[in-house]
């Protein structure tokens, strides 16, 4: 989606602003079983770092096997590009477009109306808290 990077939905003053102008609703996804290939040992260090970053980043929740295969191919090409003595600007543009299509940056994800949020802290039940309070009052460790 071209244009300026949209604000995060929690930065908007009203819920209707998030869907203003006929925008599609924000998408969330559920990951299917995925097998992430191992990085190639011969890749350039930057390609390895990018690969590890993609594996540990939140957008990986949306990746399926085809996305990982595409990312693997991109890292292979990125490695060759970085190792090359003569670098092509066309190749760099192609690599950047590929990374953008995988939503590697927050700007890419916002344009696609995908937001990553911090995991919620699990809440302890009232019963667990009450028992802890009783133990504390009784002096039991």
MARFI-589188 format. One record per atom (N, C-alpha, C): atom name; y, x, z. Coordinates in nm, 3 decimals, m for minus. Example, Ala and Ser with C-alpha at 12.3 -4.5 7.8 and 13.67 -1.06 7.14 Angstrom:
<sites>
   voza     north      east        up
      N    m0.569     1.319     0.780
     CA    m0.450     1.230     0.780
      C    m0.330     1.320     0.780
      N    m0.225     1.285     0.708
     CA    m0.106     1.367     0.714
      C     0.003     1.290     0.787
</sites>
This chain:
<sites>
   voza     north      east        up
      N    m0.116     0.085     0.000
     CA     0.000     0.000     0.000
      C     0.124     0.091     0.000
      N     0.206     0.083    m0.101
     CA     0.326     0.166    m0.107
      C     0.433     0.112    m0.012
      N     0.536     0.192     0.006
     CA     0.648     0.148     0.088
      C     0.651     0.216     0.222
      N     0.746     0.174     0.306
     CA     0.762     0.239     0.436
      C     0.642     0.212     0.526
      N     0.624     0.299     0.622
     CA     0.514     0.284     0.717
      C     0.547     0.169     0.811
      N     0.459     0.068     0.820
     CA     0.487    m0.044     0.911
      C     0.481    m0.001     1.057
      N     0.554    m0.075     1.142
     CA     0.546    m0.051     1.286
      C     0.409    m0.095     1.337
      N     0.368    m0.038     1.450
     CA     0.247    m0.084     1.515
      C     0.272    m0.226     1.564
      N     0.167    m0.309     1.570
     CA     0.186    m0.448     1.610
      C     0.239    m0.461     1.752
      N     0.204    m0.368     1.843
     CA     0.255    m0.378     1.979
      C     0.400    m0.332     1.990
      N     0.456    m0.276     1.882
     CA     0.598    m0.240     1.880
      C     0.686    m0.356     1.833
      N     0.625    m0.462     1.784
     CA     0.701    m0.575     1.732
      C     0.733    m0.672     1.845
      N     0.846    m0.739     1.834
     CA     0.891    m0.828     1.941
      C     0.815    m0.960     1.942
      N     0.768    m1.004     1.826
     CA     0.698    m1.132     1.819
      C     0.574    m1.116     1.732
      N     0.472    m1.194     1.765
     CA     0.347    m1.187     1.690
      C     0.368    m1.224     1.544
      N     0.458    m1.318     1.519
     CA     0.478    m1.362     1.380
      C     0.534    m1.249     1.293
      N     0.605    m1.151     1.356
     CA     0.658    m1.039     1.279
      C     0.547    m0.954     1.218
      N     0.432    m0.951     1.284
     CA     0.320    m0.871     1.233
      C     0.268    m0.927     1.102
      N     0.281    m1.058     1.081
     CA     0.229    m1.122     0.960
      C     0.339    m1.170     0.868
      N     0.461    m1.123     0.890
     CA     0.576    m1.160     0.809
      C     0.556    m1.117     0.664
      N     0.611    m1.193     0.575
     CA     0.609    m1.157     0.434
      C     0.472    m1.170     0.369
      N     0.386    m1.254     0.423
     CA     0.255    m1.275     0.363
      C     0.160    m1.158     0.380
      N     0.186    m1.072     0.478
     CA     0.097    m0.958     0.501
      C    m0.040    m1.007     0.546
      N    m0.139    m0.932     0.509
     CA    m0.274    m0.963     0.555
      C    m0.284    m0.936     0.704
      N    m0.371    m1.009     0.774
     CA    m0.386    m0.983     0.917
      C    m0.443    m0.842     0.940
      N    m0.418    m0.788     1.059
     CA    m0.470    m0.656     1.093
      C    m0.622    m0.663     1.102
      N    m0.687    m0.567     1.040
     CA    m0.833    m0.566     1.034
      C    m0.892    m0.482     1.145
      N    m1.004    m0.526     1.193
     CA    m1.084    m0.446     1.285
      C    m1.224    m0.441     1.226
      N    m1.301    m0.346     1.269
     CA    m1.434    m0.334     1.211
      C    m1.539    m0.300     1.314
      N    m1.662    m0.320     1.275
     CA    m1.777    m0.285     1.358
      C    m1.862    m0.189     1.277
      N    m1.893    m0.076     1.335
     CA    m1.967     0.027     1.264
      C    m2.114    m0.011     1.250
      N    m2.167     0.006     1.133
     CA    m2.309    m0.007     1.108
      C    m2.374     0.127     1.141
      N    m2.505     0.131     1.139
     CA    m2.573     0.258     1.165
      C    m2.534     0.358     1.057
      N    m2.485     0.472     1.099
     CA    m2.433     0.572     1.007
      C    m2.495     0.707     1.040
      N    m2.527     0.782     0.938
     CA    m2.576     0.919     0.955
      C    m2.468     1.011     0.899
      N    m2.408     1.090     0.987
     CA    m2.301     1.181     0.945
      C    m2.365     1.315     0.910
      N    m2.345     1.361     0.786
     CA    m2.404     1.490     0.747
      C    m2.341     1.605     0.826
      N    m2.413     1.714     0.836
     CA    m2.359     1.834     0.900
      C    m2.266     1.906     0.803
      N    m2.168     1.973     0.860
     CA    m2.076     2.051     0.777
      C    m2.154     2.165     0.711
      N    m2.112     2.202     0.593
     CA    m2.172     2.314     0.522
      C    m2.126     2.444     0.588
      N    m2.217     2.532     0.617
     CA    m2.183     2.660     0.682
      C    m2.089     2.745     0.598
      N    m2.094     2.728     0.468
     CA    m2.014     2.811     0.378
      C    m1.873     2.757     0.355
      N    m1.839     2.644     0.413
     CA    m1.706     2.588     0.394
      C    m1.600     2.679     0.454
      N    m1.481     2.671     0.397
     CA    m1.364     2.741     0.452
      C    m1.338     2.687     0.593
      N    m1.288     2.769     0.686
     CA    m1.262     2.722     0.823
      C    m1.172     2.597     0.832
      N    m1.077     2.584     0.743
     CA    m0.990     2.466     0.746
      C    m1.069     2.341     0.708
      N    m1.158     2.352     0.611
     CA    m1.242     2.238     0.573
      C    m1.335     2.200     0.689
      N    m1.389     2.298     0.759
     CA    m1.474     2.270     0.875
      C    m1.394     2.199     0.984
      N    m1.272     2.246     1.007
     CA    m1.187     2.184     1.110
      C    m1.152     2.040     1.072
      N    m1.121     2.017     0.946
     CA    m1.091     1.882     0.899
      C    m1.214     1.791     0.916
      N    m1.331     1.843     0.884
     CA    m1.456     1.767     0.896
      C    m1.479     1.727     1.042
      N    m1.466     1.823     1.132
     CA    m1.486     1.795     1.275
      C    m1.381     1.696     1.325
      N    m1.258     1.709     1.275
     CA    m1.153     1.615     1.313
      C    m1.184     1.474     1.267
      N    m1.236     1.459     1.146
     CA    m1.271     1.327     1.097
      C    m1.385     1.267     1.178
      N    m1.482     1.350     1.216
     CA    m1.596     1.300     1.294
      C    m1.553     1.251     1.432
      N    m1.455     1.317     1.493
     CA    m1.418     1.281     1.629
      C    m1.298     1.187     1.637
      N    m1.241     1.150     1.525
     CA    m1.124     1.062     1.524
      C    m1.164     0.915     1.517
      N    m1.073     0.831     1.560
     CA    m1.100     0.688     1.567
      C    m1.128     0.621     1.434
      N    m1.073     0.673     1.325
     CA    m1.099     0.607     1.197
      C    m1.246     0.616     1.159
      N    m1.322     0.706     1.223
     CA    m1.465     0.716     1.197
      C    m1.537     0.586     1.232
      N    m1.475     0.502     1.317
     CA    m1.534     0.371     1.348
      C    m1.546     0.285     1.224
      N    m1.461     0.313     1.126
     CA    m1.461     0.233     1.003
      C    m1.544     0.297     0.892
      N    m1.586     0.422     0.911
     CA    m1.659     0.495     0.806
      C    m1.803     0.447     0.796
      N    m1.847     0.432     0.674
     CA    m1.987     0.403     0.646
      C    m2.045     0.525     0.573
      N    m2.171     0.519     0.538
     CA    m2.236     0.635     0.475
      C    m2.166     0.677     0.347
      N    m2.118     0.582     0.270
     CA    m2.049     0.617     0.146
      C    m1.918     0.691     0.174
      N    m1.850     0.653     0.281
     CA    m1.726     0.722     0.319
      C    m1.756     0.866     0.360
      N    m1.863     0.885     0.436
     CA    m1.899     1.021     0.478
      C    m1.940     1.106     0.358
      N    m2.009     1.045     0.262
     CA    m2.046     1.119     0.141
      C    m1.921     1.160     0.063
      N    m1.824     1.069     0.053
     CA    m1.699     1.100    m0.016
      C    m1.623     1.209     0.060
      N    m1.618     1.198     0.193
     CA    m1.550     1.299     0.275
      C    m1.618     1.435     0.261
      N    m1.750     1.435     0.254
     CA    m1.825     1.560     0.237
      C    m1.787     1.626     0.104
      N    m1.782     1.547     0.001
     CA    m1.743     1.598    m0.130
      C    m1.601     1.654    m0.127
      N    m1.510     1.582    m0.061
     CA    m1.372     1.630    m0.048
      C    m1.365     1.762     0.029
      N    m1.442     1.776     0.136
     CA    m1.440     1.900     0.214
      C    m1.496     2.016     0.132
      N    m1.594     1.985     0.049
     CA    m1.649     2.087    m0.040
      C    m1.542     2.134    m0.139
      N    m1.469     2.037    m0.196
     CA    m1.360     2.070    m0.288
      C    m1.245     2.140    m0.216
      N    m1.212     2.096    m0.095
     CA    m1.106     2.159    m0.017
      C    m1.143     2.303     0.014
      N    m1.267     2.326     0.046
     CA    m1.313     2.462     0.075
      C    m1.297     2.552    m0.047
      N    m1.337     2.502    m0.161
     CA    m1.323     2.580    m0.285
      C    m1.176     2.607    m0.315
      N    m1.093     2.505    m0.293
     CA    m0.949     2.520    m0.315
      C    m0.891     2.628    m0.224
      N    m0.926     2.624    m0.096
     CA    m0.873     2.721     0.000
      C    m0.924     2.862    m0.027
      N    m1.045     2.874    m0.080
     CA    m1.102     3.006    m0.108
      C    m1.050     3.065    m0.239
      N    m0.995     2.980    m0.324
     CA    m0.951     3.023    m0.456
      C    m0.827     3.112    m0.448
      N    m0.822     3.212    m0.533
     CA    m0.704     3.299    m0.540
      C    m0.591     3.231    m0.617
      N    m0.627     3.148    m0.713
     CA    m0.528     3.076    m0.791
      C    m0.547     2.927    m0.763
      N    m0.448     2.869    m0.693
     CA    m0.459     2.729    m0.652
      C    m0.381     2.639    m0.745
      N    m0.442     2.528    m0.778
     CA    m0.383     2.431    m0.869
      C    m0.310     2.322    m0.790
      N    m0.189     2.290    m0.830
     CA    m0.114     2.182    m0.764
      C    m0.179     2.047    m0.794
      N    m0.242     2.035    m0.910
     CA    m0.313     1.911    m0.945
      C    m0.433     1.891    m0.853
      N    m0.503     1.999    m0.823
     CA    m0.618     1.991    m0.734
      C    m0.571     1.951    m0.593
      N    m0.462     2.011    m0.546
     CA    m0.409     1.976    m0.415
      C    m0.370     1.829    m0.410
      N    m0.304     1.781    m0.512
     CA    m0.264     1.639    m0.516
      C    m0.387     1.549    m0.513
      N    m0.491     1.588    m0.584
     CA    m0.615     1.510    m0.586
      C    m0.681     1.509    m0.447
      N    m0.682     1.624    m0.381
     CA    m0.739     1.632    m0.246
      C    m0.660     1.545    m0.148
      N    m0.529     1.553    m0.157
     CA    m0.445     1.474    m0.066
      C    m0.465     1.324    m0.089
      N    m0.478     1.284    m0.214
     CA    m0.502     1.142    m0.245
      C    m0.637     1.098    m0.189
      N    m0.738     1.184    m0.202
     CA    m0.869     1.151    m0.146
      C    m0.866     1.137     0.005
      N    m0.797     1.229     0.071
     CA    m0.785     1.220     0.217
      C    m0.708     1.094     0.258
      N    m0.607     1.060     0.181
     CA    m0.529     0.940     0.209
      C    m0.617     0.815     0.197
      N    m0.705     0.814     0.098
     CA    m0.791     0.696     0.080
      C    m0.893     0.683     0.193
      N    m0.919     0.793     0.264
     CA    m1.007     0.787     0.382
      C    m0.930     0.756     0.510
      N    m0.799     0.729     0.497
     CA    m0.714     0.692     0.609
      C    m0.712     0.800     0.718
      N    m0.700     0.925     0.674
     CA    m0.705     1.038     0.766
      C    m0.581     1.045     0.856
      N    m0.465     1.005     0.808
     CA    m0.344     1.011     0.891
      C    m0.309     0.872     0.945
      N    m0.231     0.872     1.053
     CA    m0.189     0.744     1.111
      C    m0.106     0.664     1.011
      N    m0.024     0.732     0.933
     CA     0.057     0.661     0.833
      C    m0.032     0.589     0.733
      N    m0.139     0.654     0.689
     CA    m0.232     0.590     0.595
      C    m0.297     0.467     0.659
      N    m0.335     0.480     0.786
     CA    m0.399     0.367     0.855
      C    m0.301     0.251     0.874
      N    m0.176     0.281     0.909
     CA    m0.077     0.174     0.926
      C    m0.052     0.101     0.796
      N    m0.044     0.175     0.688
     CA    m0.023     0.110     0.557
      C    m0.139     0.016     0.525
      N    m0.259     0.052     0.570
     CA    m0.377    m0.032     0.547
      C    m0.392    m0.140     0.654
      N    m0.295    m0.145     0.749
     CA    m0.295    m0.244     0.857
      C    m0.412    m0.223     0.952
      N    m0.445    m0.097     0.978
     CA    m0.548    m0.061     1.074
      C    m0.483     0.020     1.185
      N    m0.506    m0.020     1.309
     CA    m0.449     0.050     1.423
      C    m0.561     0.093     1.517
      N    m0.548     0.212     1.569
     CA    m0.642     0.263     1.668
      C    m0.574     0.254     1.803
      N    m0.647     0.207     1.902
     CA    m0.589     0.196     2.036
      C    m0.675     0.273     2.135
      N    m0.614     0.306     2.247
     CA    m0.686     0.378     2.351
      C    m0.796     0.288     2.408
      N    m0.910     0.346     2.446
     CA    m1.016     0.264     2.505
      C    m0.970     0.204     2.637
      N    m1.015     0.083     2.663
     CA    m0.978     0.015     2.787
      C    m1.063     0.069     2.902
      N    m0.998     0.081     3.017
     CA    m1.070     0.124     3.137
      C    m1.159     0.009     3.184
      N    m1.285     0.038     3.217
     CA    m1.370    m0.071     3.267
      C    m1.322    m0.116     3.405
      N    m1.316    m0.247     3.423
     CA    m1.272    m0.301     3.551
      C    m1.392    m0.321     3.642
      N    m1.373    m0.287     3.771
     CA    m1.479    m0.311     3.867
      C    m1.473    m0.457     3.908
      N    m1.590    m0.515     3.931
     CA    m1.593    m0.656     3.970
      C    m1.536    m0.674     4.110
      N    m1.496    m0.795     4.139
     CA    m1.440    m0.827     4.271
      C    m1.542    m0.801     4.381
      N    m1.669    m0.828     4.353
     CA    m1.774    m0.807     4.454
      C    m1.787    m0.659     4.488
      N    m1.783    m0.572     4.388
     CA    m1.793    m0.428     4.413
      C    m1.674    m0.380     4.494
      N    m1.556    m0.427     4.462
     CA    m1.436    m0.389     4.537
      C    m1.441    m0.439     4.681
      N    m1.491    m0.562     4.700
     CA    m1.500    m0.619     4.835
      C    m1.598    m0.538     4.920
      N    m1.711    m0.501     4.865
     CA    m1.810    m0.422     4.939
      C    m1.751    m0.286     4.975
      N    m1.679    m0.224     4.882
     CA    m1.615    m0.095     4.910
      C    m1.514    m0.108     5.023
      N    m1.440    m0.220     5.026
     CA    m1.342    m0.244     5.134
      C    m1.412    m0.262     5.268
      N    m1.524    m0.338     5.269
     CA    m1.600    m0.358     5.393
      C    m1.652    m0.225     5.447
      N    m1.706    m0.142     5.357
     CA    m1.758    m0.011     5.399
      C    m1.646     0.075     5.457
      N    m1.532     0.068     5.394
     CA    m1.416     0.146     5.441
      C    m1.374     0.098     5.579
      N    m1.370    m0.035     5.600
     CA    m1.331    m0.092     5.729
      C    m1.430    m0.057     5.840
      N    m1.559    m0.048     5.802
     CA    m1.664    m0.017     5.901
      C    m1.677     0.134     5.923
      N    m1.610     0.213     5.841
     CA    m1.619     0.357     5.855
      C    m1.746     0.415     5.796
      N    m1.809     0.340     5.708
     CA    m1.933     0.384     5.641
      C    m1.892     0.457     5.513
      N    m1.952     0.575     5.493
     CA    m1.917     0.652     5.374
      C    m1.979     0.600     5.251
</sites>
